[in-house]
Amino acid sequence: MAADAPAPAPAGAADGPNHGLRIFMLWLVLALAADLVIWFVWGPHLPPGAMSSSAANQQFDIKVMAVMAAPVMLFVLVFFGYSLIVWRQREGDEEDGPPIHGNTRVQATWITLSSVLVLALFTFGTVELVTANGAGAGEGASPIWKPGGSPLQVQVIAQQWEFTYRYPQFGGFETADLVLPTGQWVEFHVTSLDVIHSFWAYQLGVKADANPGADNVAYTKINDTGTITVRCAELCGLWHGAMFDYGTAVSAAGFESWAKATRIRLAAVTRLLPPYALTYDPTVIPQINKAMVAAGITGAAGLYYPPTDPVQP
């Protein structure tokens, strides 16, 4: 009888393979590889690039978010794939799975990790918005963070359907050409003459609403020379889709030469303009429009449409 008794099963054989460890190791390898690819290969090419401080910081934010999101997404995919392969129903297997009423360890781990991730993202996002990282977003007339020194002031004036720019530190001349220096902080003052627009300088990572009667401030520091795509990002009327242009980032010396030459060239036009101000009263807009025509700038109506008269040409 004793000789016919089955041999005892090896310790742990009844438990089967450690599925949790398998899933974890597979997820760890894939998550590490994905994060390395995102950070070092894909990250440097993410929009909006690194042409300015605000753009570089936005690119950094996207990289951080992608690095944090990839492991979460991969865990879901790995668990789903492992379940399909290992725990799928076999032919002839009609047995129910074991009843599970809860797992305190899994629940505590899930709640802890979720809380840590949410609080970390909250802290990260708040810091990015309060400090220089969020300075390109148009933080109203009194932004919390301001750069040191004396930044170059550029007023962005939106009107249907064109952006013009005033340079108060160079006599207040106004032009449709956006030219900015590298290596210096730029302080944008964004406003509108008629309806709501939105100034979006893509490569600079600057996007600020242009509201009539309001001054919206945004900061950035340009790192490299190049072309800047400027678009209106707020539906502003019939020709909203055509309200785009291109600016240029040049060296500091090149900007000084351009600004001085443009100040002299537009001196007669500048005298027609109202004095520089952070916002402009609608009653002076015909005067501004006259100056723009004298400067050879076309395409901006320079008209004012009050709320009681929404009809536009």
Buried (B, 14 or more C-beta within 10 A) or exposed (E): EEEEEEEEEEEEEEEEEEEEEEBEEBBBEBBEEBBEEBBEEEBEEBEBBBBBBBBBBBBBBBBBBBBBEBBEEBBEEBBEEBEEEEEEEEEEEEEEEEEEEEEEEEEEEEEEEEEEEEEEEEEBBEEBBBEBBBBBBBBBEEBEEBBEEEBBBBBBBBBBBBBBBBBBEBBBBBBBEBBBBBEBBBBBBBBBBBBBBBBBBBBBBBBBBBBBEBBBBBBBBBBEBBEBBBBBBBEBBEBBEEBBBEBBBBEEEBBEEBBEEBBEEBEEBBEBBBEBBBBBEBEBBEBBBBBBBBBEBEBBBBBBBEEEEEEBE
